[in-house]
Amino acid sequence: MAVVALSDVVVLLGRFPALAGATLSVEAGQSVLLQGANGAGKSTLLRLCAGLLRPENGTATVLGSDLFKDRRAVRQKVGYVGHLSMLYDDLSVAENLRFWANAAGVSEKQERAAAERMAIDGRLFDVPVKALSAGQRRRTALAVAAARRPSLWLLDEPHAGLDQAGRDIVDELITDAAAAGGAVLVASHELDRVAPVVDRFVTIAGGLAIEQSQTQQAGGHVDLV
């Protein structure tokens, strides 16, 4: 069974079709770069797969859950890191980690291991999120996702705001997640950065998903398949 199975999916933002018949299948162990212009639908597709948006038409299944019927079940299984951190500003780093770990049924050991993986300095644990830099917020959000040990990673511009060390850690997360049998969807404009750590390329254009081979990616040419 595919981790992500979308067929002719339409998603409306207001009356605007942010996805206008998108079809995409992603298997366990695959990592996929979603590329495309601003407003093409990349973030919408990720939010759909995270169970945060409801499809209007088509068929949409993520991790065995039908997005028309049970989006809440999907939210418990994915690791989603979007433009907004989804952290509570007035809580400390440690309190955010514990809150989201409890929500996912994650042990404190897993939570701490995820913080270490993201190289979050222990001195930051008691600092309110609102006092963090953009890069520290991003590391904390990624640690929250990593603690869940998700079967599906959904990353929207995951390198944004990070220093070189943090960007390298994100690359490792992507490759390690796929190697462990998870699936990864990464939306990014940093094609040179992300391309070496994924094995598929999909262009989102006009609300559609267009598969692209590695050869086409290198040459900048896109064909429908």
C-alpha positions in Angstrom: 0.0 0.0 0.0 1.3 3.4 -0.9 2.1 5.8 2.0 0.6 8.7 -0.1 -2.1 7.9 -2.7 -3.7 11.0 -4.4 -5.8 10.7 -7.5 -7.3 13.8 -9.3 -7.4 15.6 -6.0 -8.9 19.1 -5.8 -8.3 21.4 -2.8 -10.0 24.8 -2.6 -8.7 27.7 -0.7 -11.8 29.8 -0.6 -12.9 29.5 -4.1 -9.4 29.1 -5.6 -8.4 25.6 -6.7 -4.9 25.4 -5.0 -4.8 21.8 -6.2 -6.7 21.2 -9.4 -6.6 17.4 -10.0 -3.3 16.4 -8.5 -2.2 12.8 -8.7 0.7 11.5 -6.7 1.8 8.1 -5.3 4.6 7.8 -2.8 5.9 4.5 -1.4 7.7 3.6 1.8 11.4 4.3 1.5 11.0 7.1 -1.1 12.1 10.7 -0.7 10.5 13.3 -3.1 11.4 16.8 -3.8 8.4 19.0 -4.6 9.5 22.0 -6.7 7.6 24.8 -8.4 6.9 28.5 -8.4 5.5 30.4 -5.4 1.7 29.7 -5.2 1.9 26.6 -7.4 0.4 24.4 -4.7 3.4 22.8 -2.9 2.5 23.9 0.6 -1.1 23.0 -0.1 -0.2 19.5 -1.0 1.9 19.1 2.1 -0.9 20.5 4.3 -3.3 18.1 2.6 -1.1 15.1 3.4 -0.8 16.3 7.0 -4.5 16.2 7.4 -4.8 19.9 7.8 -6.9 20.5 4.6 -9.8 18.6 3.3 -10.0 17.6 -0.4 -13.0 18.6 -2.3 -12.9 15.9 -5.1 -10.8 12.9 -6.1 -9.4 10.2 -3.8 -6.8 10.8 -1.1 -5.3 8.3 1.2 -2.3 8.9 3.5 -0.9 6.1 5.7 -4.1 4.1 5.1 -6.4 6.8 6.2 -9.0 8.4 3.9 -8.6 12.2 4.0 -12.3 12.6 3.3 -13.3 10.6 6.4 -10.5 10.7 9.0 -8.0 13.5 8.8 -7.4 13.5 12.5 -5.9 10.0 12.3 -3.4 11.2 9.8 -2.3 14.1 12.0 -1.1 11.6 14.6 1.1 9.7 12.2 3.0 12.4 10.2 5.9 14.7 11.0 4.9 18.0 9.5 7.2 21.1 9.6 5.7 24.1 7.8 6.4 27.7 7.5 4.7 28.3 10.9 6.4 26.3 13.7 3.1 25.2 15.4 5.0 25.8 18.7 3.5 27.7 21.6 5.4 30.9 22.0 4.8 31.3 25.8 6.0 27.8 26.5 9.7 26.9 26.8 11.5 24.6 24.4 11.3 21.7 26.9 7.6 22.4 27.6 6.8 22.4 23.8 8.7 19.2 23.3 6.9 17.5 26.2 3.4 18.8 25.1 3.8 17.5 21.6 5.5 14.3 22.7 2.6 13.6 25.1 0.1 14.3 22.3 1.8 11.6 20.2 2.4 9.2 23.0 6.2 9.6 22.8 8.5 8.8 25.7 10.7 11.4 27.3 13.7 9.4 26.2 12.6 9.8 22.5 11.9 13.4 23.1 15.4 14.1 24.5 17.0 12.0 21.7 15.3 14.1 19.1 16.5 17.3 20.8 20.0 15.9 20.7 19.6 14.9 17.1 18.8 18.6 16.2 21.7 19.7 18.4 19.5 21.8 20.6 21.7 23.2 23.4 20.4 22.1 26.8 20.7 25.8 27.9 17.8 26.5 25.6 15.4 24.1 27.3 14.0 26.7 29.7 13.9 29.5 27.2 10.4 30.6 25.9 10.0 29.9 22.2 9.1 33.6 21.6 12.7 34.4 22.7 14.3 32.1 20.2 16.0 33.0 16.9 14.4 31.8 13.7 17.0 29.0 13.4 16.4 27.9 17.0 12.6 27.8 16.4 13.2 25.7 13.3 15.4 23.2 15.2 12.8 22.9 17.9 10.0 22.3 15.3 12.1 19.6 13.6 12.9 18.0 17.0 9.2 17.8 17.7 8.6 16.1 14.4 11.6 13.7 14.9 10.4 12.7 18.3 7.3 11.3 16.8 9.4 8.9 14.6 6.9 9.5 11.8 6.2 7.1 8.9 5.8 10.2 6.7 7.8 13.4 6.8 6.3 16.5 5.3 8.9 19.3 5.2 8.1 22.8 3.8 11.4 24.7 3.2 13.1 22.8 6.0 16.5 24.5 5.6 15.1 28.0 6.1 16.7 30.0 8.9 19.2 27.3 9.7 23.0 27.7 9.8 25.2 25.3 7.9 25.3 22.7 10.7 21.5 22.7 11.0 21.1 22.4 7.2 23.4 19.4 7.2 21.3 17.8 10.0 18.2 18.2 7.9 19.9 16.5 5.0 20.7 13.6 7.3 17.2 13.4 8.6 15.8 13.1 5.0 18.3 10.4 4.0 17.9 8.5 7.3 14.1 8.6 7.3 14.0 7.1 3.8 16.6 4.5 4.6 14.6 3.4 7.6 11.6 2.8 5.4 9.8 6.1 5.9 8.6 8.4 3.2 9.6 12.0 2.8 8.0 14.9 0.9 10.2 18.0 0.8 9.0 21.3 -0.7 11.9 23.6 -1.5 13.3 26.2 -3.8 16.8 25.2 -2.9 17.0 22.6 -5.6 20.8 22.2 -5.6 20.7 21.6 -1.9 17.9 19.0 -1.8 18.3 17.2 -5.1 21.3 15.1 -3.9 19.4 13.7 -0.9 16.1 12.7 -2.6 15.4 10.0 -5.2 12.3 11.5 -7.0 11.4 14.9 -8.4 7.9 16.2 -8.8 7.0 19.7 -10.2 3.8 21.3 -8.9 2.4 23.6 -11.6 -1.1 24.9 -12.0 -2.3 22.7 -9.1 -1.0 19.5 -10.9 1.8 17.2 -10.0 4.3 16.5 -12.8 6.7 13.6 -12.4 10.3 14.3 -13.5 13.2 11.9 -14.0 16.7 12.7 -12.6 17.9 13.2 -16.1 15.1 15.8 -16.7 15.9 17.4 -13.4 19.5 17.9 -14.4 18.6 19.2 -17.8 15.8 21.4 -16.6 13.3 19.7 -19.0 9.9 18.5 -17.8 7.7 15.9 -19.5 4.3 14.6 -18.4 4.3 10.9 -17.6 
